Amino acid sequence: MTTYLSRPSTDSTPPGYTPHEVELARLDSASPSTLSTPPPYDDEAPSSSPFHPTVHFQIQTPGKPWLSLPLPTRPEPIPIFSLHPEDSSFSTAAQATPHFTCIRPERSSGSCYLTTTTSPSSSSGTPAAVATTTYRFGPNRPPLVRLFSPHATPLSPTTLNQLLFSKEKDNDEQQEPDDAKAWDTFPITSLGLLTRAVSFHSSRLGGTFQWRYASRKERHAAALSQHLGCGEGGEISSLLILERVVRVATAQNIPGASTSTGGKEEIRTVVAYFLRGETYRTPGSSGSSAGNGGRLVMDLSLWEAGDVKMEREMAVAMVVATCLVMLKREVDRRRAAQIAVMAGAVGN
């Protein structure tokens, strides 16, 4: 007996699927970031880090007015008061002892040193210097800044005078006395004839830094910003910015690019602002005064790792000392302009 098996028909309808059983996705509907973008890095670029000041100072110096003789300013000490971040108004700090004091021993020289009330004094009773700035005569001889540890043995008056008023024409770093062991030493150089910006390199504090003058747009943004924590607020007529500059190499020979994209890119991180305006400037000075005081705010987040206490103290001394150099440059430019005006008047 023969058994016949039935063959399924080829035109039979396949079983249907419900939407809950199978979910199909179009390839072209996928997110572009899923197809081409590599996984994101956990670390954020330093240039995008916000500025959160934790240290506030008030520098009190009248500067040099326009209507004055082109003579060096009087060697009066410049007090720098520490302000509390929660209450940065200067009314309470005006009655306190200055945290730093900048002392210029001679009127004919711009060399000065920075002292602090928390550092021990030398055997002669002279306050210990945490930083010195030596101005050297001659072309291509920029001012030289030395930073000293506040916990080291204070410099003797003889050694301090040798550092400030050395007449040697050689490299000053090689002429230092044996007991003048600076924690760090660096010159402050100008970035060009057409700019007032300066640059310096500190190997102990993380690389290259630049002081520059902000644009009008940056001044307006700083006046409206709430994160500076300057309390009073108000218009800012002059704004100096200290930035840490890191140069990184960019990619080269990208496929499909018409030209090579190789080169170097600068990543800038704001370290400090120096603000001057009707609210912040030193009483008795005006907006036209050169080198007048103001409010100095710092963000020390770059020095949170490592030897925190030492590096933070040295970073504060570096910012204050270099800011005073910028004020000294303003006074020098004012004197040069006054001399030019007087020379022109005599010539006519």
KEZAKE-984534 format. One record per residue (C-alpha): residue number from 0; x, y, z; residue in three letters. Coordinates in Angstrom, 1 decimal, always signed. Layout:
<atoms>
ATOM    n       X       Y       Z  res
ATOM  NUM       X       Y       Z  ALA
...
</atoms>
This chain:
<atoms>
ATOM    n       X       Y       Z  res
ATOM    0    +0.0    +0.0    +0.0  MET
ATOM    1    +1.5    +3.3    -1.0  THR
ATOM    2    +1.4    +6.3    +1.2  THR
ATOM    3    +1.4    +9.8    -0.3  TYR
ATOM    4    +2.8   +12.8    +1.7  LEU
ATOM    5    +1.3   +16.2    +0.8  SER
ATOM    6    +3.9   +18.9    -0.1  ARG
ATOM    7    +3.3   +22.4    +1.3  PRO
ATOM    8    +2.3   +24.9    -1.3  SER
ATOM    9    +5.0   +27.5    -2.2  THR
ATOM   10    +2.5   +30.3    -2.5  ASP
ATOM   11    +1.3   +29.9    +1.0  SER
ATOM   12    +1.3   +33.1    +3.2  THR
ATOM   13    +4.0   +33.2    +5.8  PRO
ATOM   14    +3.0   +33.5    +9.4  PRO
ATOM   15    +2.5   +37.0   +10.6  GLY
ATOM   16    +4.4   +38.8   +13.3  TYR
ATOM   17    +3.1   +41.1   +15.9  THR
ATOM   18    +4.9   +44.4   +16.6  PRO
ATOM   19    +5.8   +43.1   +20.0  HIS
ATOM   20    +7.7   +40.1   +18.6  GLU
ATOM   21   +10.1   +41.7   +16.2  VAL
ATOM   22   +11.4   +45.3   +16.1  GLU
ATOM   23   +13.2   +46.4   +12.9  LEU
ATOM   24   +15.4   +49.5   +12.8  ALA
ATOM   25   +16.6   +51.3    +9.7  ARG
ATOM   26   +20.3   +51.7    +9.4  LEU
ATOM   27   +20.0   +55.2    +8.0  ASP
ATOM   28   +17.9   +56.3   +11.0  SER
ATOM   29   +20.7   +55.7   +13.5  ALA
ATOM   30   +22.2   +58.6   +15.3  SER
ATOM   31   +25.3   +59.9   +13.5  PRO
ATOM   32   +27.2   +60.0   +16.8  SER
ATOM   33   +26.6   +56.2   +17.1  THR
ATOM   34   +28.0   +55.5   +13.6  LEU
ATOM   35   +31.0   +57.8   +13.4  SER
ATOM   36   +31.8   +59.5   +16.7  THR
ATOM   37   +34.4   +57.7   +18.9  PRO
ATOM   38   +33.6   +57.2   +22.6  PRO
ATOM   39   +33.9   +60.5   +24.5  PRO
ATOM   40   +36.8   +61.1   +26.9  TYR
ATOM   41   +36.1   +61.4   +30.6  ASP
ATOM   42   +38.5   +64.4   +31.0  ASP
ATOM   43   +37.2   +67.8   +30.0  GLU
ATOM   44   +39.4   +70.2   +28.1  ALA
ATOM   45   +41.2   +72.6   +30.4  PRO
ATOM   46   +40.0   +75.6   +28.2  SER
ATOM   47   +36.3   +74.8   +29.1  SER
ATOM   48   +36.9   +74.8   +32.8  SER
ATOM   49   +35.0   +77.7   +34.5  PRO
ATOM   50   +36.7   +80.4   +36.6  PHE
ATOM   51   +35.8   +80.1   +40.3  HIS
ATOM   52   +37.9   +82.6   +42.3  PRO
ATOM   53   +38.8   +81.5   +45.8  THR
ATOM   54   +41.4   +84.1   +46.7  VAL
ATOM   55   +40.6   +87.9   +46.7  HIS
ATOM   56   +43.1   +90.7   +47.2  PHE
ATOM   57   +42.9   +94.5   +47.2  GLN
ATOM   58   +46.0   +96.3   +45.9  ILE
ATOM   59   +46.2   +99.8   +47.2  GLN
ATOM   60   +48.4  +102.2   +45.2  THR
ATOM   61   +47.5  +105.6   +43.7  PRO
ATOM   62   +49.5  +105.2   +40.5  GLY
ATOM   63   +50.8  +108.1   +38.5  LYS
ATOM   64   +48.4  +110.8   +37.2  PRO
ATOM   65   +48.7  +112.6   +33.9  TRP
ATOM   66   +49.4  +116.0   +35.4  LEU
ATOM   67   +52.7  +115.2   +37.0  SER
ATOM   68   +56.4  +115.5   +36.3  LEU
ATOM   69   +58.0  +112.5   +34.5  PRO
ATOM   70   +59.8  +111.4   +37.7  LEU
ATOM   71   +59.8  +108.0   +39.4  PRO
ATOM   72   +57.0  +107.6   +41.9  THR
ATOM   73   +57.8  +107.8   +45.6  ARG
ATOM   74   +59.0  +104.5   +47.1  PRO
ATOM   75   +56.0  +104.2   +49.4  GLU
ATOM   76   +55.1  +100.6   +50.4  PRO
ATOM   77   +52.2   +99.1   +48.5  ILE
ATOM   78   +49.8   +97.2   +50.9  PRO
ATOM   79   +47.9   +94.2   +49.5  ILE
ATOM   80   +44.9   +93.3   +51.7  PHE
ATOM   81   +43.3   +89.8   +51.8  SER
ATOM   82   +39.5   +89.8   +51.4  LEU
ATOM   83   +37.1   +87.0   +52.5  HIS
ATOM   84   +35.5   +85.2   +49.5  PRO
ATOM   85   +32.1   +85.4   +51.1  GLU
ATOM   86   +32.4   +89.1   +51.8  ASP
ATOM   87   +34.9   +90.7   +49.4  SER
ATOM   88   +34.0   +94.3   +50.2  SER
ATOM   89   +37.0   +96.4   +51.1  PHE
ATOM   90   +35.3   +98.2   +54.0  SER
ATOM   91   +36.2   +95.6   +56.6  THR
ATOM   92   +39.7   +94.8   +55.1  ALA
ATOM   93   +40.8   +98.5   +55.2  ALA
ATOM   94   +41.2   +98.3   +59.0  GLN
ATOM   95   +43.2   +95.0   +58.9  ALA
ATOM   96   +46.9   +94.3   +58.5  THR
ATOM   97   +48.0   +93.8   +54.9  PRO
ATOM   98   +48.6   +90.3   +53.9  HIS
ATOM   99   +51.4   +91.3   +51.5  PHE
ATOM  100   +53.5   +94.5   +51.4  THR
ATOM  101   +55.5   +95.5   +48.3  CYS
ATOM  102   +58.6   +97.5   +49.4  ILE
ATOM  103   +60.8   +99.5   +46.9  ARG
ATOM  104   +63.9  +100.6   +48.8  PRO
ATOM  105   +65.1  +103.2   +46.3  GLU
ATOM  106   +63.2  +105.8   +44.3  ARG
ATOM  107   +65.7  +105.7   +41.4  SER
ATOM  108   +65.2  +101.9   +40.9  SER
ATOM  109   +62.1   +99.8   +40.2  GLY
ATOM  110   +63.5   +96.8   +42.0  SER
ATOM  111   +61.3   +95.7   +44.9  CYS
ATOM  112   +60.5   +92.8   +47.2  TYR
ATOM  113   +57.3   +91.3   +48.5  LEU
ATOM  114   +56.8   +90.4   +52.1  THR
ATOM  115   +54.0   +88.7   +54.1  THR
ATOM  116   +53.0   +89.0   +57.7  THR
ATOM  117   +52.9   +85.2   +58.1  THR
ATOM  118   +56.6   +84.7   +57.2  SER
ATOM  119   +59.3   +84.7   +59.8  PRO
ATOM  120   +61.6   +87.8   +60.0  SER
ATOM  121   +65.3   +87.7   +59.6  SER
ATOM  122   +67.7   +88.0   +62.5  SER
ATOM  123   +67.8   +91.8   +62.0  SER
ATOM  124   +64.0   +92.1   +62.3  GLY
ATOM  125   +63.5   +92.7   +58.5  THR
ATOM  126   +60.4   +91.0   +57.1  PRO
ATOM  127   +61.2   +87.9   +55.0  ALA
ATOM  128   +60.9   +88.3   +51.3  ALA
ATOM  129   +58.7   +85.8   +49.5  VAL
ATOM  130   +59.4   +87.3   +46.1  ALA
ATOM  131   +61.8   +89.8   +44.6  THR
ATOM  132   +61.7   +91.7   +41.3  THR
ATOM  133   +65.0   +93.0   +39.9  THR
ATOM  134   +64.9   +95.6   +37.1  TYR
ATOM  135   +68.1   +95.5   +35.1  ARG
ATOM  136   +69.5   +98.3   +32.9  PHE
ATOM  137   +70.0   +97.8   +29.2  GLY
ATOM  138   +68.2   +96.4   +26.2  PRO
ATOM  139   +67.0   +92.8   +26.2  ASN
ATOM  140   +67.2   +92.6   +30.0  ARG
ATOM  141   +63.7   +92.0   +31.2  PRO
ATOM  142   +62.8   +92.2   +34.9  PRO
ATOM  143   +63.7   +89.0   +36.8  LEU
ATOM  144   +61.3   +87.6   +39.4  VAL
ATOM  145   +62.5   +85.2   +42.1  ARG
ATOM  146   +60.1   +83.3   +44.4  LEU
ATOM  147   +61.3   +82.2   +47.8  PHE
ATOM  148   +59.7   +79.6   +50.1  SER
ATOM  149   +58.0   +81.3   +53.1  PRO
ATOM  150   +59.2   +78.3   +55.2  HIS
ATOM  151   +62.9   +78.8   +54.3  ALA
ATOM  152   +65.5   +80.8   +56.1  THR
ATOM  153   +64.8   +84.5   +55.5  PRO
ATOM  154   +67.3   +86.4   +53.4  LEU
ATOM  155   +69.7   +88.7   +55.1  SER
ATOM  156   +69.6   +92.4   +54.3  PRO
ATOM  157   +73.0   +92.2   +52.5  THR
ATOM  158   +71.8   +89.3   +50.3  THR
ATOM  159   +68.6   +91.1   +49.6  LEU
ATOM  160   +70.4   +94.2   +48.4  ASN
ATOM  161   +72.7   +92.1   +46.2  GLN
ATOM  162   +69.7   +90.6   +44.5  LEU
ATOM  163   +67.9   +93.9   +44.0  LEU
ATOM  164   +70.7   +96.2   +43.0  PHE
ATOM  165   +73.4   +94.0   +41.4  SER
ATOM  166   +75.4   +95.9   +38.9  LYS
ATOM  167   +76.8   +92.9   +37.1  GLU
ATOM  168   +76.3   +92.7   +33.4  LYS
ATOM  169   +76.3   +89.0   +33.3  ASP
ATOM  170   +73.5   +86.6   +33.8  ASN
ATOM  171   +72.0   +87.5   +37.2  ASP
ATOM  172   +71.0   +83.9   +37.9  GLU
ATOM  173   +74.7   +83.0   +38.0  GLN
ATOM  174   +75.6   +85.9   +40.3  GLN
ATOM  175   +73.3   +85.0   +43.1  GLU
ATOM  176   +74.8   +84.8   +46.6  PRO
ATOM  177   +75.2   +81.3   +48.0  ASP
ATOM  178   +72.4   +81.8   +50.6  ASP
ATOM  179   +69.9   +83.2   +48.0  ALA
ATOM  180   +68.4   +79.9   +46.9  LYS
ATOM  181   +65.2   +80.9   +45.1  ALA
ATOM  182   +62.4   +78.4   +44.9  TRP
ATOM  183   +61.8   +79.5   +41.3  ASP
ATOM  184   +63.3   +82.2   +39.0  THR
ATOM  185   +61.9   +83.5   +35.7  PHE
ATOM  186   +62.1   +86.7   +33.5  PRO
ATOM  187   +59.0   +88.5   +32.3  ILE
ATOM  188   +59.3   +89.3   +28.6  THR
ATOM  189   +57.1   +91.4   +26.3  SER
ATOM  190   +55.2   +89.7   +23.5  LEU
ATOM  191   +55.9   +92.5   +21.0  GLY
ATOM  192   +56.1   +96.2   +20.3  LEU
ATOM  193   +52.4   +96.4   +19.3  LEU
ATOM  194   +51.0   +94.7   +22.4  THR
ATOM  195   +51.1   +95.3   +26.2  ARG
ATOM  196   +50.9   +91.6   +26.9  ALA
ATOM  197   +53.8   +89.8   +28.7  VAL
ATOM  198   +54.8   +86.2   +29.1  SER
ATOM  199   +56.8   +84.2   +31.6  PHE
ATOM  200   +57.6   +80.6   +32.2  HIS
ATOM  201   +57.6   +79.0   +35.7  SER
ATOM  202   +58.9   +75.4   +35.6  SER
ATOM  203   +57.8   +74.8   +39.2  ARG
ATOM  204   +54.2   +76.1   +38.8  LEU
ATOM  205   +53.2   +74.4   +35.6  GLY
ATOM  206   +54.5   +76.1   +32.5  GLY
ATOM  207   +53.9   +79.3   +30.6  THR
ATOM  208   +51.7   +82.2   +31.8  PHE
ATOM  209   +50.6   +85.4   +30.1  GLN
ATOM  210   +49.2   +88.7   +31.4  TRP
ATOM  211   +47.1   +90.6   +28.8  ARG
ATOM  212   +44.6   +93.4   +28.7  TYR
ATOM  213   +41.0   +92.3   +28.1  ALA
ATOM  214   +38.9   +93.6   +25.2  SER
ATOM  215   +35.8   +95.8   +25.7  ARG
ATOM  216   +33.6   +92.8   +25.2  LYS
ATOM  217   +35.4   +90.9   +27.9  GLU
ATOM  218   +35.2   +93.8   +30.3  ARG
ATOM  219   +31.5   +94.1   +29.8  HIS
ATOM  220   +31.0   +90.3   +30.3  ALA
ATOM  221   +33.1   +90.4   +33.5  ALA
ATOM  222   +31.0   +93.3   +34.8  ALA
ATOM  223   +27.8   +91.3   +34.3  LEU
ATOM  224   +29.3   +88.1   +35.6  SER
ATOM  225   +28.2   +86.8   +39.1  GLN
ATOM  226   +30.9   +84.2   +39.5  HIS
ATOM  227   +33.7   +86.7   +40.1  LEU
ATOM  228   +32.4   +87.2   +43.6  GLY
ATOM  229   +33.6   +90.8   +44.0  CYS
ATOM  230   +30.6   +91.9   +46.0  GLY
ATOM  231   +30.0   +95.4   +44.9  GLU
ATOM  232   +29.9   +94.9   +41.2  GLY
ATOM  233   +29.8   +97.9   +38.9  GLY
ATOM  234   +31.5   +99.1   +35.7  GLU
ATOM  235   +35.0   +97.8   +34.9  ILE
ATOM  236   +37.2  +100.3   +33.1  SER
ATOM  237   +40.3   +98.2   +33.0  SER
ATOM  238   +40.7   +94.4   +33.2  LEU
ATOM  239   +43.9   +92.4   +33.1  LEU
ATOM  240   +43.8   +88.6   +32.6  ILE
ATOM  241   +46.4   +86.1   +33.7  LEU
ATOM  242   +46.2   +82.9   +31.7  GLU
ATOM  243   +48.1   +79.6   +31.7  ARG
ATOM  244   +49.0   +78.8   +28.1  VAL
ATOM  245   +49.5   +75.2   +27.0  VAL
ATOM  246   +50.4   +74.5   +23.3  ARG
ATOM  247   +49.4   +71.1   +22.0  VAL
ATOM  248   +50.0   +69.6   +18.5  ALA
ATOM  249   +47.0   +69.1   +16.3  THR
ATOM  250   +46.3   +66.2   +13.9  ALA
ATOM  251   +48.0   +66.1   +10.5  GLN
ATOM  252   +47.2   +64.7    +7.1  ASN
ATOM  253   +43.5   +63.9    +7.7  ILE
ATOM  254   +42.1   +61.8    +4.8  PRO
ATOM  255   +39.8   +63.8    +2.6  GLY
ATOM  256   +41.2   +67.2    +3.7  ALA
ATOM  257   +42.4   +69.5    +0.9  SER
ATOM  258   +45.2   +70.8    +3.0  THR
ATOM  259   +47.3   +69.6    +5.9  SER
ATOM  260   +45.8   +70.6    +9.3  THR
ATOM  261   +49.0   +70.1   +11.3  GLY
ATOM  262   +50.1   +72.8   +13.7  GLY
ATOM  263   +49.8   +73.8   +17.3  LYS
ATOM  264   +46.8   +74.9   +19.3  GLU
ATOM  265   +46.8   +77.0   +22.4  GLU
ATOM  266   +44.7   +76.0   +25.4  ILE
ATOM  267   +44.2   +78.9   +27.7  ARG
ATOM  268   +43.1   +78.6   +31.3  THR
ATOM  269   +42.3   +81.8   +33.3  VAL
ATOM  270   +44.2   +82.0   +36.5  VAL
ATOM  271   +43.5   +85.5   +37.7  ALA
ATOM  272   +41.6   +88.8   +37.0  TYR
ATOM  273   +42.7   +92.2   +38.0  PHE
ATOM  274   +39.8   +94.6   +37.9  LEU
ATOM  275   +39.7   +98.3   +38.1  ARG
ATOM  276   +36.7  +100.6   +38.1  GLY
ATOM  277   +34.9  +103.2   +40.2  GLU
ATOM  278   +34.2  +100.6   +42.9  THR
ATOM  279   +37.6   +98.8   +42.9  TYR
ATOM  280   +40.3  +101.4   +42.3  ARG
ATOM  281   +42.4  +102.9   +45.1  THR
ATOM  282   +40.8  +105.9   +46.8  PRO
ATOM  283   +42.4  +109.1   +45.5  GLY
ATOM  284   +43.2  +107.8   +42.1  SER
ATOM  285   +41.2  +108.2   +38.9  SER
ATOM  286   +40.5  +106.2   +35.7  GLY
ATOM  287   +43.4  +108.1   +34.0  SER
ATOM  288   +45.9  +107.2   +36.6  SER
ATOM  289   +48.6  +104.8   +35.4  ALA
ATOM  290   +49.4  +101.8   +37.6  GLY
ATOM  291   +46.7  +102.4   +40.1  ASN
ATOM  292   +45.4   +99.7   +42.4  GLY
ATOM  293   +42.3   +97.5   +42.1  GLY
ATOM  294   +40.8   +94.1   +42.9  ARG
ATOM  295   +42.8   +90.9   +42.2  LEU
ATOM  296   +40.9   +87.6   +42.2  VAL
ATOM  297   +42.5   +84.2   +41.6  MET
ATOM  298   +41.4   +80.7   +40.8  ASP
ATOM  299   +44.0   +78.2   +42.2  LEU
ATOM  300   +42.3   +75.0   +41.0  SER
ATOM  301   +45.4   +74.2   +38.9  LEU
ATOM  302   +47.4   +73.6   +42.1  TRP
ATOM  303   +45.0   +71.3   +43.9  GLU
ATOM  304   +47.2   +68.2   +43.4  ALA
ATOM  305   +50.7   +67.5   +44.6  GLY
ATOM  306   +52.3   +69.5   +47.3  ASP
ATOM  307   +49.1   +71.5   +47.7  VAL
ATOM  308   +50.1   +73.9   +50.5  LYS
ATOM  309   +53.5   +74.9   +49.1  MET
ATOM  310   +52.4   +75.2   +45.5  GLU
ATOM  311   +49.3   +77.3   +46.4  ARG
ATOM  312   +51.4   +79.7   +48.5  GLU
ATOM  313   +53.9   +80.0   +45.7  MET
ATOM  314   +51.2   +80.5   +43.1  ALA
ATOM  315   +49.7   +83.3   +45.1  VAL
ATOM  316   +53.1   +85.0   +45.4  ALA
ATOM  317   +53.7   +84.6   +41.7  MET
ATOM  318   +50.3   +86.2   +40.7  VAL
ATOM  319   +50.8   +89.1   +43.1  VAL
ATOM  320   +54.4   +89.8   +42.1  ALA
ATOM  321   +53.7   +89.6   +38.3  THR
ATOM  322   +50.6   +91.8   +38.7  CYS
ATOM  323   +52.8   +94.5   +40.3  LEU
ATOM  324   +55.1   +94.2   +37.4  VAL
ATOM  325   +52.2   +95.1   +35.1  MET
ATOM  326   +51.4   +98.1   +37.2  LEU
ATOM  327   +55.0   +99.2   +37.0  LYS
ATOM  328   +55.0   +98.9   +33.2  ARG
ATOM  329   +52.0  +101.2   +33.1  GLU
ATOM  330   +53.9  +103.8   +35.2  VAL
ATOM  331   +56.9  +103.5   +32.9  ASP
ATOM  332   +54.7  +104.1   +29.8  ARG
ATOM  333   +53.1  +107.1   +31.4  ARG
ATOM  334   +56.6  +108.6   +32.2  ARG
ATOM  335   +57.7  +107.9   +28.6  ALA
ATOM  336   +54.6  +109.7   +27.3  ALA
ATOM  337   +55.2  +112.6   +29.6  GLN
ATOM  338   +58.9  +112.9   +28.5  ILE
ATOM  339   +57.8  +112.9   +24.8  ALA
ATOM  340   +55.2  +115.6   +25.4  VAL
ATOM  341   +57.8  +117.8   +27.2  MET
ATOM  342   +60.4  +117.2   +24.5  ALA
ATOM  343   +57.9  +118.2   +21.9  GLY
ATOM  344   +57.0  +121.3   +23.7  ALA
ATOM  345   +60.6  +122.3   +24.1  VAL
ATOM  346   +61.3  +121.6   +20.5  GLY
ATOM  347   +58.6  +123.9   +19.3  ASN
</atoms>
